[in-house]
Amino acid sequence: MTWLWLTLAGLVLVAGALVPVLPRRERRSDAAETRARSAYLLLGHHVDPPPPAPEGDAETEALFRRAIERWHSAGGVLAEATTREGFALAQRIAEEGLDTVAEAHARLGLPPPAR
């Protein structure tokens, strides 16, 4: 009878140890998550705060507003991403923002963001 209680206690202990590990395995996506977070942080570096646009240059201001919108969108997707596809979507959104920043920098005569 004692062996039954010891076996049950051992199973409960093992199950308790596995509970925190199993959900993390599903979320793990290695390189996809790293690439997405890298693109997001790089975009944030270039848009927060944005460089000042020349007075009356509405096109450049609109480009920076669009890049900031992409930064916020990528952050929202990244916060909810749990799969490689989710992280890839966040990376694509951040890269769109980086392309917009590069266009705005070209209009200002600044070098494009390094990738």
C-alpha positions as CSV (number, residue, x, y, z in Angstrom):
1,M,0.0,0.0,0.0
2,T,2.9,2.4,0.7
3,W,4.3,1.8,-2.7
4,L,1.0,3.0,-4.2
5,W,1.2,6.3,-2.3
6,L,4.8,6.8,-3.2
7,T,4.0,6.2,-6.9
8,L,1.1,8.6,-6.8
9,A,3.2,11.2,-5.1
10,G,6.0,10.8,-7.7
11,L,3.4,11.2,-10.5
12,V,2.0,14.3,-9.0
13,L,5.6,15.7,-8.6
14,V,6.5,15.0,-12.2
15,A,3.2,16.5,-13.5
16,G,3.8,19.6,-11.4
17,A,7.3,20.0,-12.9
18,L,6.0,19.6,-16.4
19,V,3.1,22.1,-16.2
20,P,5.3,25.2,-16.5
21,V,7.5,23.7,-19.3
22,L,4.9,22.5,-21.7
23,P,3.3,25.8,-22.7
24,R,6.7,27.4,-23.3
25,R,7.6,24.7,-25.7
26,E,4.7,25.7,-27.9
27,R,5.7,29.3,-27.8
28,R,9.4,28.7,-28.6
29,S,10.2,29.7,-32.2
30,D,14.0,30.4,-32.0
31,A,15.3,32.5,-34.9
32,A,11.9,33.8,-36.1
33,E,11.2,35.5,-32.8
34,T,14.8,36.9,-32.7
35,R,14.5,38.4,-36.2
36,A,11.1,39.9,-35.5
37,R,12.2,41.5,-32.2
38,S,15.4,42.8,-33.8
39,A,13.5,44.5,-36.7
40,Y,11.0,45.9,-34.2
41,L,13.7,47.4,-32.0
42,L,15.6,48.8,-34.9
43,L,12.4,50.5,-36.2
44,G,11.8,51.9,-32.7
45,H,15.3,53.3,-32.7
46,H,14.6,55.3,-35.8
47,V,11.1,56.6,-35.0
48,D,11.2,57.3,-31.3
49,P,11.6,60.3,-31.5
50,P,11.6,60.9,-35.3
51,P,14.1,63.3,-36.7
52,P,12.6,66.7,-37.2
53,A,11.3,67.3,-40.8
54,P,11.9,70.6,-42.5
55,E,9.1,73.2,-42.0
56,G,6.3,72.6,-44.5
57,D,7.6,69.2,-45.7
58,A,4.3,67.3,-45.2
59,E,5.4,64.3,-47.3
60,T,8.3,63.5,-44.9
61,E,6.1,64.0,-41.8
62,A,3.6,61.6,-43.3
63,L,6.3,59.1,-43.9
64,F,7.4,59.2,-40.3
65,R,3.8,59.0,-39.1
66,R,3.4,55.9,-41.3
67,A,6.6,54.4,-39.9
68,I,5.4,55.1,-36.3
69,E,2.1,53.4,-37.1
70,R,4.1,50.3,-38.4
71,W,6.2,50.3,-35.2
72,H,3.0,50.3,-33.0
73,S,1.4,47.6,-35.2
74,A,4.5,45.4,-35.2
75,G,4.6,45.7,-31.4
76,G,1.0,44.6,-31.1
77,V,1.5,41.6,-33.3
78,L,4.7,40.8,-31.5
79,A,3.1,40.9,-28.1
80,E,0.5,38.3,-29.3
81,A,2.7,36.1,-31.4
82,T,3.2,32.5,-30.4
83,T,4.0,30.8,-33.7
84,R,6.6,31.3,-36.3
85,E,4.0,32.7,-38.7
86,G,3.0,35.3,-36.1
87,F,6.7,36.4,-35.6
88,A,7.2,36.5,-39.4
89,L,4.2,38.8,-39.7
90,A,5.6,41.1,-37.0
91,Q,8.9,41.1,-38.8
92,R,7.3,42.0,-42.2
93,I,5.4,44.9,-40.6
94,A,8.6,46.2,-38.9
95,E,10.5,45.9,-42.2
96,E,7.7,47.9,-44.0
97,G,8.3,50.6,-41.3
98,L,12.1,50.5,-41.9
99,D,11.5,50.9,-45.7
100,T,9.3,53.9,-44.9
101,V,12.1,55.3,-42.6
102,A,14.6,54.8,-45.4
103,E,12.4,56.8,-47.8
104,A,12.0,59.6,-45.3
105,H,15.8,59.6,-44.6
106,A,16.4,59.9,-48.3
107,R,14.2,62.9,-48.5
108,L,16.1,64.5,-45.6
109,G,19.5,63.6,-47.0
110,L,20.3,61.1,-44.2
111,P,21.7,57.7,-44.6
112,P,19.2,54.8,-44.6
113,P,18.8,52.7,-41.5
114,A,21.4,49.9,-41.3
115,R,19.9,46.4,-41.2
